Amino acid sequence: MTGLNNKLTELKLDFMARELDRVIADAAARSLSPAATLEWLTELELEGRRSRSVERRFRLSKLQAKHGIESSQSRAARMEAGESSVCLDLLARTLLALGASSDSLTRLISLQAESHTKNSIQ
């Protein structure tokens, strides 16, 4: 199947090319029709592309956030770990870098302040 693998790769159907031999062997063992086998291969390709797209967006958002935050690696690591010692300005810059609006950030801080005030009165 090397010829077919090469053609799938040339068509940029990488996931289909990678799984071709396994899927054909499994399809033969299950007596699947050619159409069902092709559907299975295309589903694997679609799943792989979706997964790669999500990973790419995640890496891009982390990269954009990293450049937009302008913080030290240790401060960013503390924030990712959920440490309470992270200061408010770092959290605010991070949210803004990730696309939050300043209005939504203001509302969030107001809600937290109200909640804190209510809890301290009780």
C-alpha positions as CSV (number, residue, x, y, z in Angstrom):
1,M,0.0,0.0,0.0
2,T,3.0,2.3,-0.2
3,G,1.7,3.9,-3.4
4,L,-1.6,4.7,-1.8
5,N,0.1,6.0,1.4
6,N,2.2,8.3,-0.8
7,K,-0.8,9.6,-2.6
8,L,-2.7,10.2,0.7
9,T,0.3,12.0,2.1
10,E,0.6,14.1,-1.1
11,L,-3.1,15.0,-0.7
12,K,-2.3,16.0,2.9
13,L,-4.4,13.2,4.3
14,D,-1.8,12.4,6.9
15,F,-4.0,10.7,9.4
16,M,-5.5,8.4,6.7
17,A,-2.0,7.6,5.5
18,R,-0.8,6.8,9.0
19,E,-3.7,4.5,9.9
20,L,-4.3,2.9,6.4
21,D,-2.7,-0.5,7.0
22,R,-4.3,-0.9,10.4
23,V,-7.8,0.1,9.3
24,I,-7.6,-2.1,6.2
25,A,-6.5,-5.1,8.3
26,D,-9.3,-4.5,10.9
27,A,-11.9,-3.9,8.2
28,A,-11.0,-7.2,6.5
29,A,-11.2,-9.0,9.9
30,R,-14.7,-7.5,10.4
31,S,-15.7,-8.0,6.8
32,L,-16.5,-4.3,6.4
33,S,-17.5,-3.1,3.0
34,P,-15.2,-0.8,1.0
35,A,-17.6,2.1,1.7
36,A,-17.6,1.4,5.4
37,T,-13.8,1.2,5.4
38,L,-13.5,4.5,3.6
39,E,-16.0,6.1,6.0
40,W,-13.9,4.9,8.9
41,L,-10.7,6.3,7.4
42,T,-12.3,9.6,6.7
43,E,-13.6,9.8,10.2
44,L,-10.1,9.2,11.5
45,E,-8.8,12.0,9.3
46,L,-11.5,14.4,10.5
47,E,-10.8,13.5,14.2
48,G,-7.1,14.0,13.6
49,R,-7.6,17.4,12.0
50,R,-10.0,18.6,14.8
51,S,-7.5,17.5,17.4
52,R,-4.6,19.2,15.6
53,S,-6.7,22.4,15.2
54,V,-7.5,22.5,18.9
55,E,-3.8,22.0,19.8
56,R,-2.7,24.7,17.3
57,R,-5.2,27.2,18.8
58,F,-4.2,26.3,22.3
59,R,-0.5,26.8,21.5
60,L,-1.3,30.1,19.7
61,S,-3.3,31.4,22.5
62,K,-0.6,30.5,25.0
63,L,2.0,32.3,22.8
64,Q,-0.2,35.4,22.4
65,A,-0.9,35.5,26.1
66,K,2.8,35.0,26.9
67,H,3.7,38.0,24.7
68,G,0.8,40.1,25.9
69,I,1.4,39.5,29.6
70,E,5.1,40.4,29.8
71,S,5.8,38.7,33.0
72,S,8.5,36.5,34.4
73,Q,8.4,32.8,33.9
74,S,8.2,32.1,37.6
75,R,5.2,34.5,38.1
76,A,3.4,32.9,35.2
77,A,4.1,29.4,36.6
78,R,2.8,30.4,40.0
79,M,-0.4,31.7,38.3
80,E,-0.8,28.5,36.3
81,A,-0.4,26.5,39.6
82,G,-3.2,28.5,41.2
83,E,-1.0,30.0,43.9
84,S,-2.7,32.7,46.0
85,S,0.4,34.8,46.0
86,V,-0.2,35.9,42.4
87,C,-1.0,39.6,42.3
88,L,-4.1,41.1,40.8
89,D,-2.3,43.0,38.0
90,L,-0.8,39.8,36.6
91,L,-4.2,38.2,36.6
92,A,-5.8,41.2,35.0
93,R,-3.1,41.5,32.3
94,T,-3.4,37.7,31.6
95,L,-7.2,38.0,31.2
96,L,-6.8,41.0,28.9
97,A,-4.2,39.2,26.8
98,L,-6.5,36.2,26.4
99,G,-9.2,38.5,25.0
100,A,-11.3,39.5,28.0
101,S,-12.7,43.0,27.7
102,S,-11.9,45.6,30.2
103,D,-15.6,45.9,31.0
104,S,-15.9,42.2,31.8
105,L,-12.8,42.5,34.0
106,T,-14.3,45.5,35.8
107,R,-17.5,43.6,36.4
108,L,-15.6,40.5,37.7
109,I,-13.6,42.6,40.2
110,S,-16.8,44.4,41.3
111,L,-18.5,41.1,41.9
112,Q,-15.5,39.7,43.8
113,A,-15.4,42.9,45.9
114,E,-19.1,42.7,46.7
115,S,-18.8,39.0,47.7
116,H,-15.8,39.8,49.9
117,T,-17.6,42.6,51.6
118,K,-20.7,40.5,52.3
119,N,-18.5,37.6,53.7
120,S,-16.6,40.0,56.0
121,I,-19.8,41.5,57.4
122,Q,-21.3,38.1,58.3
